[in-house]
């Protein structure tokens, strides 16, 4: 891995030397699954390029966040450090201009999307450059990809499962102890250590995890590995409230979905937390923010949801109604508290069905926002 990352850093500083720039781009959350998938899929592409002796092709894995925000990705930092990967070799989104590479008529830019299959408004111009998509979310029906895009999309617990399967099918020789262990981490995190209660692990996740442990000679206890990663993920002692708001952030149709490694109810108990949420919304010029909390204690999971909105906000009401009336999935929401301030309202719900995650909440919010927009245009 270190040889590959050294090569990618050199390539990113010498783009004029290459005809084709192949970029592996993770999702804008840059969580553990996204980061590890970006690096390992990049390594697979790099070894393939080397085998074919394509000297004019650069392979660059890109963490899809600005470098200054990386400090909040505590579990990613822990995982990379514990596997001996220098953080200085990472390439961040603000360190390479994909738009500039694309506009250079002498260059060919190829994009491989991992752990997501939609592009932000800022990246929509790059859509025609996407050659491969690897994602474990159901396809968004509003995003139709042409037939020449290789779609590796399957609903499994972790995108790392799909990337690991790619490696097994195309170049299993790179699955040494380091790479196997790197991939095992997000699979354990995303399936909550293969917990039956969480219900996120599929037969494919189980089979791939077993194979990784066998090929990599991984003997460390799964539960111990899971708990160390969860501790790193939930170790928020050094983070400010503002940093917590962007630690696990996704945006759909202009609505931020903020994930917390603690219950939102507990976040709101912190001093000035409500003001921080209001400031976050104001800075992004949005009237609705969905806050999603989870607390994991060994194999037990607790979840809650808060809808922040400016006063008399019909979109917020529509989202609450859509979540409450949803059958597939069924949330089993219980209103715990409604906080009404001069300029905003916070509605706190306990989520009885802990198997439902943000991955399933997002399309409901997305669809509701789209319907609301169409109704008001």
C-alpha positions as CSV (number, residue, x, y, z in Angstrom):
1,X,0.0,0.0,0.0
2,X,2.7,2.5,0.9
3,X,4.5,2.0,-2.5
4,X,1.2,2.7,-4.3
5,X,0.4,5.8,-2.2
6,X,3.9,7.2,-2.7
7,X,3.4,6.7,-6.5
8,X,0.0,8.4,-6.4
9,X,1.4,11.4,-4.5
10,X,4.2,11.8,-7.0
11,X,1.7,11.4,-9.9
12,X,-0.6,14.0,-8.5
13,X,2.2,16.5,-8.4
14,X,3.3,15.6,-12.0
15,X,0.0,15.3,-13.9
16,X,1.6,16.7,-17.0
17,X,3.6,13.5,-17.4
18,X,0.4,11.3,-17.8
19,X,-2.1,10.9,-20.6
20,X,-4.8,9.3,-18.4
21,X,-5.6,10.2,-14.9
22,X,-7.7,7.5,-13.1
23,X,-9.2,8.8,-9.9
24,X,-10.9,6.6,-7.3
25,X,-13.3,8.9,-5.5
26,X,-15.0,8.0,-2.2
27,X,-18.2,9.5,-0.9
28,X,-18.2,13.0,0.7
29,X,-18.6,11.5,4.2
30,X,-15.2,9.9,4.0
31,X,-16.1,7.5,6.7
32,X,-14.1,4.3,7.3
33,X,-15.9,2.3,4.7
34,X,-15.4,5.0,2.0
35,X,-11.8,5.7,2.9
36,X,-10.6,2.1,2.9
37,X,-12.6,1.3,-0.3
38,X,-11.0,4.2,-2.0
39,X,-7.5,3.1,-1.0
40,X,-7.9,-0.6,-1.7
41,X,-9.7,-0.2,-5.0
42,X,-6.9,2.3,-5.9
43,X,-4.3,-0.3,-5.1
44,X,-6.1,-2.9,-7.3
45,X,-6.2,-0.4,-10.2
46,X,-2.5,0.5,-9.7
47,X,-1.4,-3.2,-9.7
48,X,-3.4,-3.7,-12.9
49,X,-1.8,-0.7,-14.6
50,X,1.6,-1.9,-13.6
51,X,0.9,-5.4,-14.9
52,X,-0.1,-3.9,-18.3
53,X,3.0,-1.6,-18.2
54,X,0.8,1.5,-18.9
55,X,3.4,4.2,-18.1
56,X,1.1,7.0,-19.2
57,X,-1.7,6.2,-16.7
58,X,-1.8,7.7,-13.2
59,X,-3.9,6.1,-10.4
60,X,-4.9,8.5,-7.6
61,X,-7.2,7.7,-4.7
62,X,-8.9,10.8,-3.4
63,X,-10.4,11.4,0.0
64,X,-13.5,13.4,-0.9
65,X,-13.2,16.0,1.8
66,X,-10.9,19.0,2.3
67,X,-7.7,18.1,4.2
68,X,-8.7,20.4,7.1
69,X,-11.8,18.3,7.9
70,X,-9.8,15.0,8.1
71,X,-9.2,15.5,11.8
72,X,-12.8,14.6,12.6
73,X,-12.5,11.2,10.9
74,X,-11.1,9.6,14.1
75,X,-11.8,6.0,13.2
76,X,-10.1,6.4,9.7
77,X,-7.1,8.0,11.3
78,X,-6.9,5.2,13.9
79,X,-7.2,2.5,11.2
80,X,-4.6,3.9,8.9
81,X,-2.1,4.5,11.7
82,X,-2.6,1.1,13.2
83,X,-1.8,-0.4,9.8
84,X,1.3,1.6,9.3
85,X,0.0,3.9,6.6
86,X,1.4,7.4,6.7
87,X,-1.3,10.0,6.6
88,X,1.0,12.3,4.7
89,X,0.6,10.1,1.6
90,X,-3.2,10.7,1.3
91,X,-4.6,12.9,-1.4
92,X,-7.6,15.1,-0.4
93,X,-10.2,16.8,-2.6
94,X,-8.8,20.3,-2.2
95,X,-5.4,19.0,-3.4
96,X,-6.4,18.1,-6.9
97,X,-8.8,19.9,-9.2
98,X,-10.8,17.3,-11.1
99,X,-12.5,20.1,-13.1
100,X,-9.1,21.4,-14.2
101,X,-7.9,18.0,-15.3
102,X,-11.2,17.5,-17.1
103,X,-10.9,20.8,-19.0
104,X,-7.4,19.9,-20.2
105,X,-8.0,18.5,-23.7
106,X,-4.7,16.7,-23.6
107,X,-5.8,14.6,-20.6
108,X,-8.3,11.8,-20.2
109,X,-9.9,11.7,-16.7
110,X,-11.5,8.5,-15.6
111,X,-13.6,8.4,-12.4
112,X,-14.3,5.3,-10.3
113,X,-16.9,6.0,-7.6
114,X,-16.8,3.9,-4.5
115,X,-19.4,3.9,-1.7
116,X,-21.7,6.2,-3.6
117,X,-23.3,6.5,-7.0
118,X,-24.6,10.0,-7.2
119,X,-22.7,13.2,-7.7
120,X,-23.1,16.5,-5.9
121,X,-24.2,19.6,-7.7
122,X,-20.6,20.8,-7.8
123,X,-19.5,17.5,-9.5
124,X,-22.4,17.1,-11.9
125,X,-20.2,18.1,-14.8
126,X,-18.0,15.1,-14.2
127,X,-20.8,12.6,-14.7
128,X,-19.7,11.6,-18.2
129,X,-16.2,10.7,-16.9
130,X,-17.5,8.0,-14.6
131,X,-16.4,4.5,-15.8
132,X,-17.1,2.3,-12.7
133,X,-19.4,2.5,-9.7
134,X,-19.0,0.3,-6.6
135,X,-21.7,0.8,-4.0
136,X,-23.7,-1.1,-1.5
137,X,-26.8,1.2,-1.6
138,X,-29.9,0.6,-3.7
139,X,-29.7,2.6,-6.9
140,X,-31.3,6.0,-6.8
141,X,-33.9,5.8,-9.6
142,X,-33.3,9.5,-10.4
143,X,-29.8,8.6,-11.4
144,X,-29.7,6.7,-14.6
145,X,-26.2,5.7,-15.7
146,X,-25.4,4.8,-19.4
147,X,-24.6,1.2,-20.3
148,X,-20.9,1.9,-20.7
149,X,-20.6,2.5,-17.0
150,X,-19.6,-0.7,-15.1
151,X,-22.1,-1.0,-12.2
152,X,-21.0,-3.1,-9.3
153,X,-24.0,-2.3,-7.0
154,X,-25.3,-4.8,-4.5
155,X,-27.1,-4.3,-1.2
156,X,-24.7,-5.7,1.3
157,X,-23.6,-4.5,4.8
158,X,-20.4,-2.8,3.7
159,X,-18.9,-1.5,0.4
160,X,-15.6,-3.0,1.6
161,X,-17.3,-6.4,1.0
162,X,-17.7,-5.5,-2.7
163,X,-14.2,-4.1,-3.1
164,X,-12.7,-7.2,-1.3
165,X,-14.7,-9.4,-3.8
166,X,-13.2,-7.4,-6.7
167,X,-9.7,-8.0,-5.3
168,X,-10.4,-11.7,-4.9
169,X,-11.7,-12.0,-8.4
170,X,-9.0,-10.0,-10.1
171,X,-5.8,-10.0,-8.0
172,X,-6.0,-12.0,-4.8
173,X,-2.2,-11.9,-4.4
174,X,-2.5,-8.3,-2.9
175,X,-4.6,-9.6,0.0
176,X,-1.8,-9.8,2.5
177,X,-2.3,-9.3,6.2
178,X,-2.3,-5.5,5.9
179,X,-4.9,-5.3,3.1
180,X,-7.1,-8.0,4.5
181,X,-7.1,-6.4,7.9
182,X,-7.8,-3.0,6.4
183,X,-10.9,-4.4,4.6
184,X,-12.1,-6.3,7.7
185,X,-12.4,-3.1,9.7
186,X,-15.3,-1.4,7.8
187,X,-17.1,-4.7,7.3
188,X,-17.2,-5.2,11.1
189,X,-18.1,-1.6,11.7
190,X,-20.9,-1.4,9.1
191,X,-22.5,-4.7,10.3
192,X,-22.0,-4.0,14.0
193,X,-19.7,-7.0,14.4
194,X,-22.1,-9.2,12.4
195,X,-24.8,-8.5,15.0
196,X,-28.1,-10.2,14.5
197,X,-29.9,-7.3,16.3
198,X,-28.5,-4.8,13.8
199,X,-29.5,-7.1,10.9
200,X,-27.1,-5.6,8.4
201,X,-24.8,-8.5,7.6
202,X,-25.7,-10.5,4.5
203,X,-24.4,-13.9,3.4
204,X,-22.0,-12.2,1.1
205,X,-20.5,-10.1,4.0
206,X,-20.1,-13.3,6.0
207,X,-18.4,-15.2,3.2
208,X,-16.0,-12.4,2.3
209,X,-15.1,-11.7,5.9
210,X,-14.3,-15.3,6.5
211,X,-12.1,-15.4,3.3
212,X,-10.3,-12.2,4.3
213,X,-9.4,-13.7,7.7
214,X,-8.2,-16.9,6.1
215,X,-6.1,-15.4,3.3
216,X,-4.7,-12.7,5.5
217,X,-4.0,-15.0,8.4
218,X,-6.0,-12.7,10.7
219,X,-6.1,-14.1,14.2
220,X,-7.1,-11.1,16.3
221,X,-10.6,-11.4,17.8
222,X,-13.4,-9.8,15.8
223,X,-15.0,-8.3,18.9
224,X,-11.7,-6.8,20.1
225,X,-11.1,-5.3,16.6
226,X,-14.6,-4.0,16.4
227,X,-14.5,-2.4,19.9
228,X,-11.2,-0.7,19.2
229,X,-12.6,0.8,16.0
230,X,-15.8,1.8,17.7
231,X,-13.9,3.4,20.5
232,X,-11.9,5.4,17.9
233,X,-15.1,6.4,16.1
234,X,-16.9,7.5,19.2
235,X,-13.9,9.2,20.8
236,X,-15.1,12.7,20.4
237,X,-13.4,14.2,23.4
238,X,-11.1,16.4,21.3
239,X,-13.8,17.5,18.9
240,X,-15.8,20.7,19.1
241,X,-19.6,20.7,18.6
242,X,-19.0,22.3,15.2
243,X,-16.6,19.5,14.2
244,X,-19.2,16.9,15.4
245,X,-21.7,18.4,13.0
246,X,-19.4,17.6,10.0
247,X,-17.9,14.3,11.3
248,X,-20.4,12.2,9.4
249,X,-22.3,14.5,7.1
250,X,-24.3,13.7,3.9
251,X,-26.5,16.1,1.9
252,X,-29.4,15.3,-0.4
253,X,-31.5,17.9,-2.3
254,X,-30.0,20.6,-0.1
255,X,-30.9,18.9,3.1
256,X,-28.0,17.9,5.4
257,X,-28.2,14.5,7.2
258,X,-25.9,14.7,10.1
259,X,-24.8,11.4,11.7
260,X,-23.6,11.3,15.3
261,X,-21.6,8.6,17.2
262,X,-23.9,9.3,20.1
263,X,-27.6,9.9,20.6
264,X,-28.8,13.3,19.3
265,X,-30.6,13.7,22.7
266,X,-27.2,13.6,24.4
267,X,-25.6,15.9,21.9
268,X,-28.4,18.5,22.5
269,X,-27.6,18.4,26.3
270,X,-24.2,19.9,25.6
271,X,-23.7,23.6,26.2
272,X,-24.7,25.8,23.2
273,X,-25.6,22.7,21.1
274,X,-28.9,24.1,19.8
275,X,-27.1,27.3,18.8
276,X,-24.5,25.3,16.9
277,X,-27.2,23.5,15.0
278,X,-28.8,26.8,14.1
279,X,-25.5,28.3,13.0
280,X,-24.8,25.2,10.9
281,X,-28.1,25.6,9.1
282,X,-27.7,29.3,8.6
283,X,-24.2,28.9,7.1
284,X,-25.5,26.4,4.6
285,X,-28.6,28.4,3.9
286,X,-31.0,25.5,4.7
287,X,-34.3,25.5,6.5
288,X,-34.3,21.8,7.5
289,X,-31.6,19.6,9.0
290,X,-32.0,15.9,9.9
291,X,-29.9,14.8,12.9
292,X,-29.4,11.0,13.2
293,X,-27.9,9.6,16.4
294,X,-26.8,6.1,17.4
295,X,-25.2,4.6,20.5
296,X,-23.5,1.2,20.4
297,X,-22.8,-0.7,23.6
298,X,-21.2,-4.0,22.7
299,X,-23.8,-5.5,20.3
300,X,-26.7,-3.3,21.5
301,X,-27.7,-0.4,19.3
302,X,-29.9,2.7,20.2
303,X,-31.0,5.2,17.7
304,X,-32.8,8.6,17.6
305,X,-33.7,11.2,15.0
306,X,-34.1,15.0,15.3
307,X,-35.7,17.2,12.7
308,X,-34.5,20.8,12.9
309,X,-36.5,23.4,11.0
310,X,-37.2,27.1,10.8
311,X,-40.7,28.0,12.1
312,X,-43.8,27.1,10.1
313,X,-41.8,24.8,7.7
314,X,-43.9,22.6,5.6
315,X,-41.0,20.6,4.2
316,X,-40.0,19.6,7.8
317,X,-43.6,18.5,8.5
318,X,-43.6,16.5,5.2
319,X,-40.4,14.7,6.2
320,X,-41.7,13.9,9.7
321,X,-44.9,12.5,8.2
322,X,-43.0,10.4,5.6
323,X,-40.8,8.9,8.2
324,X,-43.6,8.3,10.6
325,X,-45.9,6.7,8.0
326,X,-43.1,4.6,6.3
327,X,-43.8,0.9,6.3
328,X,-40.8,-0.3,4.3
329,X,-38.8,0.4,6.3
330,X,-40.8,0.8,9.5
331,X,-39.1,3.2,11.9
332,X,-41.4,2.8,15.0
333,X,-40.8,6.5,15.9
334,X,-41.8,7.9,19.3
335,X,-41.9,11.7,19.8
336,X,-39.8,12.3,23.0
337,X,-39.5,16.1,23.0
338,X,-40.3,19.2,21.0
339,X,-38.1,22.2,21.5
340,X,-39.5,25.5,20.2
341,X,-37.3,28.6,20.1
342,X,-37.8,32.0,18.6
343,X,-36.5,31.1,15.2
344,X,-36.5,27.3,15.0
345,X,-38.0,24.0,16.2
346,X,-36.4,20.7,17.1
347,X,-38.4,17.5,17.2
348,X,-36.7,14.6,18.9
349,X,-37.9,11.0,18.1
350,X,-36.7,7.7,19.5
351,X,-36.3,5.1,16.8
352,X,-37.7,1.8,18.0
353,X,-36.5,-0.2,15.0
354,X,-32.8,0.0,15.3
355,X,-32.1,-1.9,12.1
356,X,-33.0,1.2,10.0
357,X,-30.0,3.3,9.3
358,X,-29.3,6.6,7.5
359,X,-28.8,4.6,4.3
360,X,-32.6,4.0,4.4
361,X,-33.5,7.4,5.8
362,X,-31.8,9.3,3.0
363,X,-34.0,8.2,0.0
364,X,-37.1,9.0,2.0
365,X,-35.8,12.5,2.8
366,X,-34.7,12.9,-0.8
367,X,-38.0,11.8,-2.3
368,X,-40.0,14.0,0.1
369,X,-37.8,17.1,-0.7
370,X,-38.3,16.4,-4.4
371,X,-42.0,16.2,-4.1
372,X,-42.1,19.3,-2.0
373,X,-40.0,21.2,-4.6
374,X,-42.2,20.1,-7.5
375,X,-45.4,21.0,-5.7
376,X,-44.1,24.5,-5.1
377,X,-42.8,25.3,-8.6
